[in-house]
Amino acid sequence: MPEEARPEIEEGLRLAIEKAGSVRELARRLGISPSSILEWRRIPSDRILQVESVTGISRKKLRPDLYGKRKG
């Protein structure tokens, strides 16, 4: 199964991989190993702003659980 088609990853991570073109390219842009990204289910909170910067995808789309609408 191609790395981009892994069904267990969350939508934000899938979008970031697609935008970068591959796990390898996203890792290169982030300055980390592809194997690190392959361990993620979703983008870690300490990487969201960096991923937003290198992909142009808003943090709200990358991690709506942290940056989405607040109920209130």
Biotite code that builds the C-alpha atoms (Angstrom):
import biotite.structure as struc

atoms = struc.array([
    struc.Atom([0.000, 0.000, 0.000], chain_id="A", res_id=1, res_name="MET", atom_name="CA", element="C"),
    struc.Atom([1.446, 3.421, -0.890], chain_id="A", res_id=2, res_name="PRO", atom_name="CA", element="C"),
    struc.Atom([2.411, 5.574, 2.080], chain_id="A", res_id=3, res_name="GLU", atom_name="CA", element="C"),
    struc.Atom([-0.101, 8.276, 1.100], chain_id="A", res_id=4, res_name="GLU", atom_name="CA", element="C"),
    struc.Atom([-2.972, 5.768, 1.153], chain_id="A", res_id=5, res_name="ALA", atom_name="CA", element="C"),
    struc.Atom([-2.496, 4.639, 4.747], chain_id="A", res_id=6, res_name="ARG", atom_name="CA", element="C"),
    struc.Atom([-6.093, 4.724, 6.052], chain_id="A", res_id=7, res_name="PRO", atom_name="CA", element="C"),
    struc.Atom([-5.220, 5.126, 9.726], chain_id="A", res_id=8, res_name="GLU", atom_name="CA", element="C"),
    struc.Atom([-3.807, 8.648, 9.404], chain_id="A", res_id=9, res_name="ILE", atom_name="CA", element="C"),
    struc.Atom([-5.904, 11.720, 10.075], chain_id="A", res_id=10, res_name="GLU", atom_name="CA", element="C"),
    struc.Atom([-7.047, 14.032, 7.299], chain_id="A", res_id=11, res_name="GLU", atom_name="CA", element="C"),
    struc.Atom([-4.657, 16.892, 8.149], chain_id="A", res_id=12, res_name="GLY", atom_name="CA", element="C"),
    struc.Atom([-1.596, 14.683, 7.817], chain_id="A", res_id=13, res_name="LEU", atom_name="CA", element="C"),
    struc.Atom([-2.924, 13.194, 4.594], chain_id="A", res_id=14, res_name="ARG", atom_name="CA", element="C"),
    struc.Atom([-3.428, 16.685, 3.168], chain_id="A", res_id=15, res_name="LEU", atom_name="CA", element="C"),
    struc.Atom([0.102, 17.746, 4.140], chain_id="A", res_id=16, res_name="ALA", atom_name="CA", element="C"),
    struc.Atom([1.624, 14.669, 2.488], chain_id="A", res_id=17, res_name="ILE", atom_name="CA", element="C"),
    struc.Atom([-0.416, 15.232, -0.659], chain_id="A", res_id=18, res_name="GLU", atom_name="CA", element="C"),
    struc.Atom([0.537, 18.922, -0.827], chain_id="A", res_id=19, res_name="LYS", atom_name="CA", element="C"),
    struc.Atom([4.240, 18.114, -0.425], chain_id="A", res_id=20, res_name="ALA", atom_name="CA", element="C"),
    struc.Atom([3.994, 15.325, -2.992], chain_id="A", res_id=21, res_name="GLY", atom_name="CA", element="C"),
    struc.Atom([5.251, 12.507, -0.778], chain_id="A", res_id=22, res_name="SER", atom_name="CA", element="C"),
    struc.Atom([6.231, 11.600, 2.762], chain_id="A", res_id=23, res_name="VAL", atom_name="CA", element="C"),
    struc.Atom([9.863, 11.892, 1.714], chain_id="A", res_id=24, res_name="ARG", atom_name="CA", element="C"),
    struc.Atom([9.382, 15.447, 0.407], chain_id="A", res_id=25, res_name="GLU", atom_name="CA", element="C"),
    struc.Atom([7.428, 16.558, 3.470], chain_id="A", res_id=26, res_name="LEU", atom_name="CA", element="C"),
    struc.Atom([10.173, 15.138, 5.680], chain_id="A", res_id=27, res_name="ALA", atom_name="CA", element="C"),
    struc.Atom([12.843, 16.940, 3.655], chain_id="A", res_id=28, res_name="ARG", atom_name="CA", element="C"),
    struc.Atom([11.003, 20.246, 4.035], chain_id="A", res_id=29, res_name="ARG", atom_name="CA", element="C"),
    struc.Atom([10.674, 19.678, 7.777], chain_id="A", res_id=30, res_name="LEU", atom_name="CA", element="C"),
    struc.Atom([14.280, 18.562, 8.196], chain_id="A", res_id=31, res_name="GLY", atom_name="CA", element="C"),
    struc.Atom([13.326, 15.180, 9.656], chain_id="A", res_id=32, res_name="ILE", atom_name="CA", element="C"),
    struc.Atom([13.438, 11.579, 8.466], chain_id="A", res_id=33, res_name="SER", atom_name="CA", element="C"),
    struc.Atom([10.563, 10.071, 6.478], chain_id="A", res_id=34, res_name="PRO", atom_name="CA", element="C"),
    struc.Atom([10.373, 7.299, 9.064], chain_id="A", res_id=35, res_name="SER", atom_name="CA", element="C"),
    struc.Atom([9.485, 9.905, 11.688], chain_id="A", res_id=36, res_name="SER", atom_name="CA", element="C"),
    struc.Atom([6.451, 10.986, 9.672], chain_id="A", res_id=37, res_name="ILE", atom_name="CA", element="C"),
    struc.Atom([5.462, 7.373, 9.061], chain_id="A", res_id=38, res_name="LEU", atom_name="CA", element="C"),
    struc.Atom([5.173, 6.966, 12.841], chain_id="A", res_id=39, res_name="GLU", atom_name="CA", element="C"),
    struc.Atom([2.606, 9.768, 13.066], chain_id="A", res_id=40, res_name="TRP", atom_name="CA", element="C"),
    struc.Atom([-1.133, 9.184, 13.071], chain_id="A", res_id=41, res_name="ARG", atom_name="CA", element="C"),
    struc.Atom([-1.649, 12.933, 13.037], chain_id="A", res_id=42, res_name="ARG", atom_name="CA", element="C"),
    struc.Atom([0.649, 15.938, 13.003], chain_id="A", res_id=43, res_name="ILE", atom_name="CA", element="C"),
    struc.Atom([2.167, 16.408, 16.468], chain_id="A", res_id=44, res_name="PRO", atom_name="CA", element="C"),
    struc.Atom([1.149, 19.677, 18.123], chain_id="A", res_id=45, res_name="SER", atom_name="CA", element="C"),
    struc.Atom([4.756, 20.888, 18.216], chain_id="A", res_id=46, res_name="ASP", atom_name="CA", element="C"),
    struc.Atom([5.038, 20.488, 14.415], chain_id="A", res_id=47, res_name="ARG", atom_name="CA", element="C"),
    struc.Atom([1.786, 22.125, 13.285], chain_id="A", res_id=48, res_name="ILE", atom_name="CA", element="C"),
    struc.Atom([3.160, 25.611, 12.662], chain_id="A", res_id=49, res_name="LEU", atom_name="CA", element="C"),
    struc.Atom([6.150, 24.222, 10.788], chain_id="A", res_id=50, res_name="GLN", atom_name="CA", element="C"),
    struc.Atom([3.950, 21.994, 8.612], chain_id="A", res_id=51, res_name="VAL", atom_name="CA", element="C"),
    struc.Atom([1.641, 24.951, 7.982], chain_id="A", res_id=52, res_name="GLU", atom_name="CA", element="C"),
    struc.Atom([4.647, 27.004, 6.885], chain_id="A", res_id=53, res_name="SER", atom_name="CA", element="C"),
    struc.Atom([6.093, 24.434, 4.468], chain_id="A", res_id=54, res_name="VAL", atom_name="CA", element="C"),
    struc.Atom([2.763, 23.336, 2.940], chain_id="A", res_id=55, res_name="THR", atom_name="CA", element="C"),
    struc.Atom([0.624, 26.471, 3.043], chain_id="A", res_id=56, res_name="GLY", atom_name="CA", element="C"),
    struc.Atom([-2.232, 24.469, 4.601], chain_id="A", res_id=57, res_name="ILE", atom_name="CA", element="C"),
    struc.Atom([-3.870, 26.276, 7.513], chain_id="A", res_id=58, res_name="SER", atom_name="CA", element="C"),
    struc.Atom([-3.452, 24.932, 11.014], chain_id="A", res_id=59, res_name="ARG", atom_name="CA", element="C"),
    struc.Atom([-7.262, 24.721, 11.212], chain_id="A", res_id=60, res_name="LYS", atom_name="CA", element="C"),
    struc.Atom([-7.212, 22.097, 8.442], chain_id="A", res_id=61, res_name="LYS", atom_name="CA", element="C"),
    struc.Atom([-4.116, 20.339, 9.772], chain_id="A", res_id=62, res_name="LEU", atom_name="CA", element="C"),
    struc.Atom([-5.420, 19.916, 13.325], chain_id="A", res_id=63, res_name="ARG", atom_name="CA", element="C"),
    struc.Atom([-9.060, 21.000, 13.629], chain_id="A", res_id=64, res_name="PRO", atom_name="CA", element="C"),
    struc.Atom([-9.158, 19.339, 17.039], chain_id="A", res_id=65, res_name="ASP", atom_name="CA", element="C"),
    struc.Atom([-6.738, 22.022, 18.300], chain_id="A", res_id=66, res_name="LEU", atom_name="CA", element="C"),
    struc.Atom([-7.465, 25.002, 16.023], chain_id="A", res_id=67, res_name="TYR", atom_name="CA", element="C"),
    struc.Atom([-11.063, 24.445, 14.931], chain_id="A", res_id=68, res_name="GLY", atom_name="CA", element="C"),
    struc.Atom([-14.204, 26.109, 16.191], chain_id="A", res_id=69, res_name="LYS", atom_name="CA", element="C"),
    struc.Atom([-14.564, 26.441, 19.922], chain_id="A", res_id=70, res_name="ARG", atom_name="CA", element="C"),
    struc.Atom([-17.885, 25.337, 21.319], chain_id="A", res_id=71, res_name="LYS", atom_name="CA", element="C"),
    struc.Atom([-19.158, 27.633, 23.809], chain_id="A", res_id=72, res_name="GLY", atom_name="CA", element="C"),
])
